[in-house]
Amino acid sequence: MAQITSSRSNTKVFYFLGLFNILLMLQNANCYEFKVGGSGDWSVPMDANANNYNQWAERSRFQIGDTLSFSYSADKDSVLLVNKADFDNCNTASPIEKYSDGQSVVKFNHSGAYFFISGVHDNCVKNEKLHLVVMADRSHNNQTASSPPPSPSVDEVPPSPAPSGEEAPSPPSDSGETNQTPAPSQESSPPKNGASSTVMSFVGSAAALVGSSILLGF
C-alpha cells in the first residue's frame, strides 16, 4: 500500500514538472535573440565615422524579453551598459553593467532606451557603441490596429452658402417617403490575436489534462 501511495506521489510530481516546462517553453517561444549589428561581432567599425550599430538598431524592433548577443575577444574588449551621459562622452569608469566573457548575452527586462559602449575608451570614440530602444511587451503590441475612419464622400460635402443679397433656397418639403436608415448595430470589438488565443488555449488544455489526471488518482 505504501509503495502504491509513493508511486502516485511521484506521478503527480512528474505531471507538475511537465506543466511547468510547457509554460516555460511557451514563454520563451515568443522572444527573439538578436545579434548585435546583425552578425554579432562587437568591434570598431571599418569606417570610424559611420554609426553602423545605431543604423542597424533603427531597422530592428526590440521588445521586452528579447536578448542581444555580443561576440568579441575577451582579452581585448568588453561591453558596458551605461547611461546617456556616459554614452555621449564614452565614459567607461562607472558602467551600470559590465560584460567581459567574450560571448555576452543581454536580456531586455524593461522598455526604454539602452546604451552600450565598448569597455575600451578609444574603441568607443571610434563608434563602437550602440543606442537602441526597447518597446513594450510583444503580447500588448499584437492587437490589430483599427482602420482609420473613412473620408467623407462627395455627396456629404455641404452646399456653399448663397451669395449676399440672395435668399438661400428653402429645404425640400417632406414628401412622406423619407427613407429611415436603421441604426447601425453595435460595432464588434477588434479581433483577438490568433497566436495569443492559441497559446492560451493550449495552456488551458494542458492544465486541464494535468488536473484531471491528478484527480483520477494518477
N, C-alpha and C positions, 0 to 999 in steps of 0.2 A: 504493500500500500504506500509506504514511504517513497519507494522507487518511482511509482506512478505519479505521485504528487510532485516530486523533483523534476520528472520529465516534463510535466505540464508547465511548471515554472520556467524551465529552460526554453520551452517553445514560445511562451509569452515574451520572454526577453528577446528572443530571435525576431519575432514579429515587430516588436517596438523598434529594434535597431534597423530593421529593414525599412520601416516607415520613415525613420529619421534620415536614412541615406537617400531615400527617394526625394524627400523635401529638400535636402541639401543639394542634390543634383539639379533639381528644378530651379533653385535659386541661382546657381552658378551658370546654368544654361542661358540665362538672359543677360549675361555680362560679356564684354569683349576685352581681349588683350591687344593693346596697341604696341607697336614697336616704334620707338622714337625716330622721327624723321622718315618713317616708312620701312627702313631697313633694320632699325635697332641700334645702329652704330652711333655711339656718342663720342664725337671728336670735333676738332676745329674744322669748320667748312673750308673747302678748297678756295673759295672766294671769301676772304675775311670780311668783305664789305657787304656780303649778301646775308640776309637773315633767313637762312634756309629752314631752320627749325620752326620759327614762327609762321612762315608761309605754309609749311605742312600742317601746323596746328589749326590754321584758319580753314583748311579744307576738311578737317576732321570734326567729328561730333562726339564729344566725351560726355559721359553721364555717370552718375553715382554707381559704384560697384565695378566699373571698368578698371583695368590695370594698364600701366605703362611700363615697358621694359627698356632697360639701357644696357648696352654691351660695350665694354671698354677694357683697357688694360689696368688692372687693379693697382699695379705699382707705379703707374704714371698719371692716373686721373681718378676722378670721383664725381659724384653727383650731389649737389646741395639743393635742398628745398629752402628758399629764403622768402623774405617779404619784398614788397615792390621797391622800397628804397635801396635795399642791398642788391636787388636785381639790376637796377639802373646804374649803380655805382660799382658793380662787380665786387662787392664786399664779401669776402669768404670767411671773415672772422667769427661771425655769430649766426650760423645757419639754424633753421628750425629743425631740420633733419639732415643727416649726412649718410650717404650710401657709398661704400668703397669696396664691395666684394667682387666687382668686375662684371657681375650679372645681376643687376638690381631690378627689382620689380616694385613699383609704387602703386598702391590701390587708392582710388579716389573715394574717400569716405564722406565727403560733403561737397555741395555745389559751390561755385565761385571760382575765383582766379587762383591759379597755381603758378609759381615762379621757380624755375630750375636754372642753376648755373653750374659751370664746371668748378671743381674744387681747386683748380689751378688758375690763379688770377689772370695770367697772360692769355690763357685759353678763353676765358670769359670775355676779355677785352676784344678778342678776335671773333666774337659772336658764337661761341659755344655756350649758348643759353637758350632757354625756351620759356615762353609765356603762353599759357592755354587757359581756357575757361571750361569748367565742368558744369553741365546743365543739371536739372533736377532728375529725379528717379525716372528711369525709362518707362515704368508702368503708368506714370502720370502723364506721359507725353504721347501715348499711343491712342488717345481719344481722337476720333475722327473729327476734323475741323468742320464746322458748319459752313455751308456755302454762303457767299455774300448776298445781300438782298438784291433782287432784280432791279435793273434800272427802269424808270418809268417809260412806258411806251409813248408813241407819238400821239395816240388818242387821248392820253391823260394830260397832255400839255394844256394848261388853262388858256382861254382865249385872251388876246391882247385887249386892254381897255379901250373904250370908244374915244375918239378924238374929242377935245374940249369943245363945248358948244353943241354937241350932238347927244341925243338921248341914247342910252345903251339899249340894245334890243331886249325886249321882255322875254323872260324864260318861256319855253314851250308849255302850253297848257297840258294838264294831266288828262290823257286820253282814257285812263282807266285800264290800260293794258300794260302798265309798268311791270317789267319783269323783276321779281324779287329774288335776288340771289340768295340761296340758303347759306346760313352761317357756316363757315369752314369748320370742319371737325378739328378736334384738338390735335395739334402737331405732335407727331411721335418724337420721342426722345432720340438723340443720336445713337446709332448702332454701337453696341459694346464691342470692344476689341476682341476679335476672334481668338487670338493667341492666348490672351489672359483668361477668357472663358474656358478654353480647352484645358489650360493648365489647372485652373481651379476645379474643373470637373474631374480631372484625373486625380488630383489630390484628394478630393472628396470621396471618390470611388475607392482609392487605396485605403483611406482611413476607415471607410465603412467595412471594407473587407477584413481589415485587421481587427476592428471591433467585433464583428460577427464571429470571427474565428475564436477570439478570446472568450466570448460569451458562450460559445458552443463547447468550450472545455478543452480546446487545444492546448 
